């Protein structure tokens, strides 16, 4: 979906149409959850501090999130997907992979399936969607961003290798800023640079991910579209109204996060072996620290102890803490909901 949250707000409030809109908190410590295309022209983007967004776009209009509305619209869109294929792998409320190799309406070309889905979404919800069509998930994801907003793009098998080789490594789905910087330091700037490396070189420098990078630089991605994909982690995080520096105060703030994660595990009958602490400092630097245990965490008290230990091992911090998060992964049990979050 194109600028999903912001587009829903513009749809429901005609006064917002054609104007720069940010969904999120406008207060000093708020964060942008989504930005309309009018706002993106000024460099406003999701996860940006609200004060920065307002500075870049003085006319920016902030709207409080309405997640129940977004979830309802997302369900409408999923039902449209299901008219064409049962093989749907949701990634978030506004994005999914669909395998339409054999589709329920017997439409010969995937391009035309995408046209039909986008037209039905527009008819039912009044919102624009973009689509990427290709022979594997990696290339379909790349293609989905190529003609946004309100467009679609096809990468054929003949086009795949050439399309990848010219792509900057920072544009590869799954390669973030830190990995991109490391690749640049190794002389890897494009897909072609990666393709010229051996599998041994990529694995030596990037571990298990090196094999994935090696193959996608060749346009190869054998991951299947997994219907009803089981999430392997659940987490909660919170941004504080005042920066924290004291260990005891941070432990207190961890309690509702631990409660929320553990309550979800209890409700779903799941348990996990890896606890991860997320810390965002007042300069927006983020660190994560994890610990895995041989047997799944069995109680709320154990989750609290492991979380506090991860925090204590990092103390004292050299700068104030803006956000803390706790997640539990390597889960076993029923399908999980998306990551939980306390209000920003």
Secondary structure, 3 states (H helix, E strand, C coil): CCCHHHHHHHHHCHHHCCCCEEEECCCCCCEEEEECHHHHCCCCCCCCEHHHHHHHCCCCEEECCCHHHHHHHHHHHHHHHHCCCCCEEEEECCEEEECCCCCCCCCCCHHHHHHHHHHHHHHHHCCCCCEEEECCHHHHHHHHCCCCCCCEEEECHHHHHHHHHCCEHHHCCCCCHHHHHHHHHCCCCEHHHHHCCCHHHHHHHHCHHHHHHHHHCCCCCCCCCCCCCCCCEEEEEEEEEEEECCHHHHHHHHHHHHHHHHHHHHHHCCECCEEEEEEEECCCCEEEEEEECCCCCCCHHHHHHHHHHHHHHHCCCCCCEEEEEEEEECCECCCCCCCCCCCC
